[in-house]
Amino acid sequence: MKKAVVLASYLVVGSVFGQDDVVIVDQGTVYDKTMTQATLEVALASAYVWRGQVINNDPVIQPQITLSQYGFSANIWANYDIGQNMTGVQYDASEFDFALAYSLPIDVNQMAFDIGLINYNFPANGSYDSSGKTEGVESTTEAFISATVLSFESFVPSLTFYGDIHNVNQGAYAVFDIYFPYEVSQFVDISTGYSAGWGNTKYNDHYWTATGSGDFDGDWSDHNFYFTASYEVYEGLTAATTLNYVVLNGDSFRNGAMAAGYENDEKAWLSFNLAYDF
């Protein structure tokens, strides 16, 4: 599930931790919207974690490409499992995500608003029926809307709301994120941040139980902490590394992680990224 949306104005920071990278461009970035922008990124991570769910305890490779023009963005993201993931996939691509986003032309107290769709596909996960359709993990689609406050110099808060419109009927998930960027030099930047995820009853019952049904209430499910250091190797090419830590909110979600088959109920992991703008 993932990752399909990346804040292009701070691409390397946003795309390295598995909470939710969203395909959003033009978050305060200054450029000519009539020009097509493209960003190619490859990440090597020591684990794959999505919204508190440890999908793979072992290394993964996660490439993606984002194209943007006139405030619209299109993103393709993939996950390749080097180590075996929770459904037994190894040395294979277990996920492809496609996302479309639009940065609304609204100026309200230096806030950026974005809307979009994310389609999650799992071609290699789980078992398959006679027609070749996966039975282990079903593909699904979410719509999202986000608001980012750009009026503060020292920190950037945002709130993103996701609503499942396919597989998880009436399932909803929200992410509050705040990060603190700091420019060390002309070529070196660091940032630290925190995010928290909240799911409604439908969402939590689907993702935190063995059968997809349970008695969860709407609640905060996961807390995430991250630190990123990036270096501009040369114009257009940026290298970054991020240390991430995620912990679940209470015994209900920890027990749910075990019941659903996730590989851990808390996780610290590293990610190394190369991003090229062209």
Residue pairs with C-beta under 8 A, 6 or more apart in sequence:
1 50
1 51
1 53
1 95
1 97
1 120
2 18
2 20
2 21
2 50
2 77
2 79
2 95
2 97
2 120
3 15
3 18
3 20
3 21
3 50
3 62
3 64
3 77
3 79
3 97
4 21
4 22
4 23
4 64
4 75
4 77
4 97
4 98
4 99
4 118
4 119
4 120
5 20
5 21
5 22
5 23
5 24
5 75
5 99
5 101
5 116
5 118
5 144
6 14
6 15
6 21
6 22
6 23
6 24
6 39
6 41
6 64
6 66
6 75
7 13
7 14
7 21
7 22
7 24
7 25
7 27
7 148
8 23
8 24
8 25
8 26
8 27
8 29
8 37
8 39
8 66
8 68
8 73
9 25
9 26
9 27
9 28
9 29
10 27
10 181
10 191
11 39
11 41
11 66
11 238
11 275
12 41
12 228
12 230
12 238
12 240
12 273
12 275
13 179
13 181
13 191
13 193
13 228
13 230
13 240
13 242
14 21
14 22
15 21
15 41
15 43
15 64
15 273
15 275
16 43
16 45
16 226
16 228
16 240
16 241
16 242
16 244
16 271
16 273
17 49
17 224
17 226
17 242
17 244
17 271
18 45
18 47
18 48
18 49
18 50
18 51
18 55
18 244
18 246
19 49
19 50
19 51
19 175
19 177
19 195
19 197
19 222
19 224
19 246
20 50
20 51
20 160
20 162
20 175
20 197
21 77
22 99
22 101
22 114
22 116
22 118
22 144
22 146
22 160
23 66
23 73
23 74
23 75
23 99
23 100
23 101
23 116
23 118
24 73
24 101
24 103
24 112
24 114
24 116
24 146
24 148
25 37
25 66
25 68
25 71
25 73
25 101
25 103
26 33
26 68
26 71
26 103
26 112
27 103
27 112
27 114
27 148
27 150
28 112
28 148
28 150
31 37
33 69
33 70
33 71
34 69
34 70
35 69
36 67
36 68
36 69
37 66
37 67
37 68
37 69
37 277
38 65
38 66
38 67
38 68
38 277
38 278
39 65
39 66
39 275
39 276
39 277
39 278
40 63
40 64
40 65
40 275
40 276
40 278
41 63
41 64
41 65
41 66
41 273
41 274
41 275
41 276
42 61
42 62
42 63
42 273
42 274
43 61
43 62
43 63
43 64
43 271
43 272
43 273
44 59
44 60
44 61
44 62
44 271
44 272
44 273
45 59
45 60
45 61
45 62
45 269
45 270
45 271
45 272
46 58
46 59
46 269
46 270
46 271
47 54
47 56
47 57
47 58
47 59
47 60
47 267
47 269
48 54
48 55
48 56
48 60
48 62
48 79
48 81
48 85
49 55
49 244
49 246
49 267
49 269
51 173
51 175
51 197
51 207
51 221
51 222
52 197
52 221
52 222
52 224
52 246
52 248
52 253
52 257
53 207
53 257
53 260
53 262
54 86
54 246
54 257
54 262
54 263
54 264
54 265
54 267
55 85
55 86
55 262
55 263
56 81
56 83
56 84
56 85
56 86
56 263
57 83
57 263
57 264
57 267
58 81
58 82
58 83
58 84
58 85
59 82
59 83
60 79
60 80
60 81
60 82
60 83
60 85
61 79
61 80
61 82
62 77
62 78
62 79
62 80
63 77
63 78
63 80
64 75
64 76
64 77
64 78
65 75
65 76
66 73
66 74
66 75
67 73
67 74
67 75
68 74
71 102
71 103
71 104
71 105
72 100
72 101
72 102
73 99
73 100
73 101
73 102
73 103
73 116
74 98
74 99
74 100
75 97
75 98
75 99
75 100
75 101
76 96
76 97
76 98
76 99
77 96
77 97
77 98
77 99
78 93
78 95
78 96
78 97
79 93
79 94
79 95
80 92
80 93
80 94
81 89
81 90
81 91
81 92
81 93
81 94
82 90
82 91
83 90
84 90
85 94
85 125
85 263
86 261
86 262
86 263
87 94
87 125
87 126
87 136
87 137
87 261
88 126
89 124
89 125
92 124
93 123
93 124
94 122
94 123
94 124
94 125
95 120
95 121
95 122
95 123
95 125
96 121
96 123
97 118
97 119
97 120
97 121
98 118
98 119
98 121
99 116
99 117
99 118
99 119
100 116
100 117
101 114
101 115
101 116
101 117
102 114
102 115
102 116
103 112
103 113
103 114
104 112
104 113
104 114
104 115
106 113
109 149
109 151
110 149
110 150
110 151
111 147
111 148
111 149
111 150
111 151
112 147
112 148
112 150
113 145
113 146
113 147
113 148
114 144
114 145
114 146
114 148
115 143
115 144
115 145
115 146
116 143
116 144
117 141
117 142
117 143
117 144
118 141
118 142
118 144
118 162
119 139
119 140
119 141
120 139
120 140
120 141
120 142
121 139
122 134
122 136
122 137
122 138
122 139
123 134
124 134
125 134
125 136
125 137
126 134
126 135
126 136
126 137
127 134
127 135
127 136
128 134
128 135
129 135
138 167
139 166
139 167
140 164
140 166
140 167
140 168
141 164
141 165
141 166
141 167
142 162
142 163
142 164
142 165
142 173
143 162
143 163
143 165
144 160
144 161
144 162
144 163
145 160
145 161
146 158
146 159
146 160
146 161
147 158
147 159
147 160
148 156
148 157
148 158
149 156
149 157
149 158
150 156
154 180
155 178
155 179
155 180
155 181
156 178
156 179
156 180
156 181
157 176
157 177
157 178
158 176
158 177
158 178
159 174
159 175
159 176
159 177
160 174
160 175
160 177
161 172
161 173
161 174
162 172
162 173
162 174
162 175
163 171
163 172
164 170
164 171
164 172
164 203
168 202
168 203
168 206
168 207
169 202
170 200
170 202
171 199
171 200
171 202
171 203
171 206
172 199
172 200
172 202
172 203
173 197
173 198
173 199
173 200
173 203
174 197
174 198
174 199
175 195
175 196
175 197
175 198
176 195
176 196
176 198
177 193
177 194
177 195
178 193
178 194
178 195
179 191
179 192
179 193
179 194
179 226
180 191
180 192
180 193
181 189
181 190
181 191
182 189
182 190
182 191
183 189
184 190
186 232
187 231
187 232
188 229
188 230
188 231
188 232
189 229
189 230
190 227
190 228
190 229
190 230
191 227
191 228
192 225
192 226
192 227
192 228
193 225
193 226
193 227
193 228
194 223
194 224
194 225
194 226
195 223
195 224
195 226
196 220
196 222
196 223
196 224
197 220
197 221
197 222
197 224
198 218
198 219
198 220
198 221
199 207
199 208
199 216
199 218
199 219
199 221
200 218
201 216
201 217
201 218
204 214
204 216
204 217
204 218
204 219
204 221
204 253
204 256
205 212
205 213
205 214
205 215
205 216
206 212
206 213
207 256
207 260
208 214
208 216
208 221
208 252
208 253
208 256
208 257
208 259
208 260
209 216
209 256
209 259
209 260
210 259
210 260
210 261
214 256
216 252
216 256
219 249
219 250
219 252
219 253
220 249
221 248
221 249
221 253
222 246
222 247
222 248
222 249
222 253
223 246
223 247
223 248
223 249
224 244
224 245
224 246
225 244
225 245
225 246
226 242
226 243
226 244
226 245
227 242
227 243
228 240
228 241
228 242
229 240
229 241
229 242
230 238
230 239
230 240
231 238
231 239
231 240
232 238
233 239
236 276
236 277
236 278
237 274
237 275
237 276
237 277
238 273
238 274
238 275
238 276
239 272
239 273
239 274
240 272
240 273
240 275
241 270
241 271
241 272
241 273
242 270
242 271
242 273
243 268
243 269
243 270
244 267
244 268
244 269
244 270
244 271
245 266
245 267
245 268
246 266
246 267
247 265
247 266
248 254
248 257
248 265
248 266
253 265
254 265
257 264
257 265
258 265
